[in-house]
Amino acid sequence: MYDVIIIGAGPAGLSTAFWCDELGLDTLVLEQADEIGGQLPRVYNPIGNYLGLKTRNGKELLDLFASEVDDAEFDLWTQTSITSVDLKAKRVSLASGEVLQSIAIVIATGVRPRELGVPGEKEFAGKGMIESAARDRQLFAGKDVCVVGGGDAAVENALLLAEVCPTVTLVHRGKKLRARHEFKEKLQAVHCITVFTESVLTRIIGEGDVVAVEIQRKQGLKPFQMAVRGVLIRIGVEPFTELFRDQLETDEKGFLVVNGRQETNVPMVFGAGDVSSPVAATISGATGAGATAAKVIASRLNERG
Ligand SMILES: Cc1cc2nc3c(=O)[nH]c(=O)nc-3n(C[C@H](O)[C@H](O)[C@H](O)COP(=O)(O)OP(=O)(O)OC[C@H]3O[C@@H](n4cnc5c(N)ncnc54)[C@H](O)[C@@H]3O)c2cc1C
């Protein structure tokens, strides 16, 4: 029996655990991955927007977070697969057969990149599919590449690839790019980037590695093939909420709906971090939400006496 079970060991889950520990709550963190940190190990760009700390990448920030995990007293189980959660009863069932009980549950399960769902996307993972321009661009130097998406992440990655690739084709479904003004201005000044709006990538073609993509420009027009050696997809994220969706309120995209105290509509069930932040997903937002959830839980338990 724990006071608090936290699901997910990214910045939000870890921050919640630190605060719960500090407030004297018996706390368990359950993480499905081998390692803690959530998205942080996949952040290859420098992090300069977490107040008071500047790191070369997410891994460096994670190392700073992790150095504190050893000193803390909460329990942390990685490689833990949850089969079901009864949010009302605060019961968590694991694939191992164990059933855990707590007074409060914090859902800090974050998000994963959305997939395009086209043929070739999975098949060519690691064979021309680019995970991150910040990490991989030298591998694609001198090669033509294609980027799918129209938001900040897609345009930022296209700009990075354009530093080393002869051509970058940016394929975006909408009429206008959604990226911030600063990125769009930079885009206009880079002549090797071609933007196809109102267009969709329909297939990734390869012979061992990626050799081409099939693109459909405007509805009704015939798709055409274009030779590229790399494809990077950045079409947003989706929350990890499948386990809970039928038990609490979510928005139309599956993000948890929480109030200013990080409470969901189920008593003593909280959401923290990206899983409940459809608008602004940030490390500082995630750690702040974790702190709020922990403090609210502590005060609720205090009231109960
Ligand atoms: C390329 C990139 C660059 C970024 N750059 C910045 C930046 O410069 N500044 C910034 O502030 N933010 C940045 N971010 C965003 C930032 O990383 C996220 O906002 C932050 O990681 C959110 O933390 P979180 O704990 O809410 O979720 P996550 O980091 O997604 O962690 C959630 C954790 O929950 C686990 N989990 C999910 N489902 C289950 C389950 N059923 N059982 C157990 N565990 C589960 C996941 O495995 C994961 O470890 C960037 C993100 C990316 C991908």
Ligand as a Chemical Component Dictionary entry (heavy atoms), coordinates in Angstrom:
data_LIG
# 
_chem_comp.id                   LIG 
_chem_comp.type                 NON-POLYMER 
_chem_comp.pdbx_formal_charge   0 
_chem_comp.three_letter_code    LIG 
# 
loop_
_chem_comp_atom.comp_id 
_chem_comp_atom.atom_id 
_chem_comp_atom.alt_atom_id 
_chem_comp_atom.type_symbol 
_chem_comp_atom.charge 
_chem_comp_atom.model_Cartn_x 
_chem_comp_atom.model_Cartn_y 
_chem_comp_atom.model_Cartn_z 
_chem_comp_atom.pdbx_ordinal 
LIG C1  C1  C 0 13.213 16.443 -29.852 1  
LIG C2  C2  C 0 12.598 17.114 -28.646 2  
LIG C3  C3  C 0 13.107 18.319 -28.213 3  
LIG C4  C4  C 0 12.556 18.959 -27.094 4  
LIG N1  N1  N 0 13.115 20.148 -26.676 5  
LIG C5  C5  C 0 12.631 20.732 -25.567 6  
LIG C6  C6  C 0 13.216 21.942 -25.057 7  
LIG O1  O1  O 0 14.186 22.465 -25.607 8  
LIG N2  N2  N 0 12.652 22.504 -23.942 9  
LIG C7  C7  C 0 11.586 21.963 -23.304 10 
LIG O2  O2  O 0 11.148 22.501 -22.288 11 
LIG N3  N3  N 0 11.023 20.823 -23.756 12 
LIG C8  C8  C 0 11.509 20.204 -24.856 13 
LIG N4  N4  N 0 10.930 19.043 -25.313 14 
LIG C9  C9  C 0 9.696  18.544 -24.627 15 
LIG C10 C10 C 0 10.019 17.831 -23.314 16 
LIG O3  O3  O 0 10.939 16.771 -23.531 17 
LIG C11 C11 C 0 8.713  17.301 -22.725 18 
LIG O4  O4  O 0 7.836  18.382 -22.502 19 
LIG C12 C12 C 0 8.924  16.547 -21.401 20 
LIG O5  O5  O 0 9.762  15.431 -21.587 21 
LIG C13 C13 C 0 7.580  16.075 -20.836 22 
LIG O6  O6  O 0 7.788  15.293 -19.706 23 
LIG P1  P1  P 0 6.688  14.245 -19.204 24 
LIG O7  O7  O 0 7.257  13.618 -17.986 25 
LIG O8  O8  O 0 5.360  14.876 -19.134 26 
LIG O9  O9  O 0 6.562  13.172 -20.368 27 
LIG P2  P2  P 0 7.636  12.211 -21.047 28 
LIG O10 O10 O 0 8.967  12.837 -21.080 29 
LIG O11 O11 O 0 6.993  11.809 -22.328 30 
LIG O12 O12 O 0 7.700  10.944 -20.061 31 
LIG C14 C14 C 0 6.607  10.064 -19.890 32 
LIG C15 C15 C 0 7.104  8.725  -19.375 33 
LIG O13 O13 O 0 5.970  7.889  -19.098 34 
LIG C16 C16 C 0 6.248  6.570  -19.527 35 
LIG N5  N5  N 0 5.011  5.840  -19.760 36 
LIG C17 C17 C 0 4.078  6.026  -20.740 37 
LIG N6  N6  N 0 3.068  5.140  -20.625 38 
LIG C18 C18 C 0 3.366  4.356  -19.557 39 
LIG C19 C19 C 0 2.714  3.236  -18.941 40 
LIG N7  N7  N 0 1.555  2.772  -19.382 41 
LIG N8  N8  N 0 3.309  2.665  -17.874 42 
LIG C20 C20 C 0 4.492  3.144  -17.395 43 
LIG N9  N9  N 0 5.167  4.193  -17.942 44 
LIG C21 C21 C 0 4.597  4.798  -19.003 45 
LIG C22 C22 C 0 7.053  6.778  -20.806 46 
LIG O14 O14 O 0 7.805  5.612  -21.116 47 
LIG C23 C23 C 0 7.943  7.955  -20.391 48 
LIG O15 O15 O 0 9.137  7.529  -19.782 49 
LIG C24 C24 C 0 11.462 18.377 -26.400 50 
LIG C25 C25 C 0 10.961 17.134 -26.831 51 
LIG C26 C26 C 0 11.512 16.500 -27.931 52 
LIG C27 C27 C 0 10.978 15.152 -28.368 53 
# 
loop_
_chem_comp_bond.comp_id 
_chem_comp_bond.atom_id_1 
_chem_comp_bond.atom_id_2 
_chem_comp_bond.value_order 
_chem_comp_bond.pdbx_ordinal 
LIG C1  C2  SING 1  
LIG C2  C3  SING 2  
LIG C2  C26 DOUB 3  
LIG C3  C4  DOUB 4  
LIG C4  N1  SING 5  
LIG C4  C24 SING 6  
LIG N1  C5  DOUB 7  
LIG C5  C6  SING 8  
LIG C5  C8  SING 9  
LIG C6  O1  DOUB 10 
LIG C6  N2  SING 11 
LIG N2  C7  SING 12 
LIG C7  O2  DOUB 13 
LIG C7  N3  SING 14 
LIG N3  C8  DOUB 15 
LIG C8  N4  SING 16 
LIG N4  C9  SING 17 
LIG N4  C24 SING 18 
LIG C9  C10 SING 19 
LIG C10 O3  SING 20 
LIG C10 C11 SING 21 
LIG C11 O4  SING 22 
LIG C11 C12 SING 23 
LIG C12 O5  SING 24 
LIG C12 C13 SING 25 
LIG C13 O6  SING 26 
LIG O6  P1  SING 27 
LIG P1  O7  DOUB 28 
LIG P1  O8  SING 29 
LIG P1  O9  SING 30 
LIG O9  P2  SING 31 
LIG P2  O10 DOUB 32 
LIG P2  O11 SING 33 
LIG P2  O12 SING 34 
LIG O12 C14 SING 35 
LIG C14 C15 SING 36 
LIG C15 O13 SING 37 
LIG C15 C23 SING 38 
LIG O13 C16 SING 39 
LIG C16 N5  SING 40 
LIG C16 C22 SING 41 
LIG N5  C17 SING 42 
LIG N5  C21 SING 43 
LIG C17 N6  DOUB 44 
LIG N6  C18 SING 45 
LIG C18 C19 SING 46 
LIG C18 C21 DOUB 47 
LIG C19 N7  SING 48 
LIG C19 N8  DOUB 49 
LIG N8  C20 SING 50 
LIG C20 N9  DOUB 51 
LIG N9  C21 SING 52 
LIG C22 O14 SING 53 
LIG C22 C23 SING 54 
LIG C23 O15 SING 55 
LIG C24 C25 DOUB 56 
LIG C25 C26 SING 57 
LIG C26 C27 SING 58 
# 
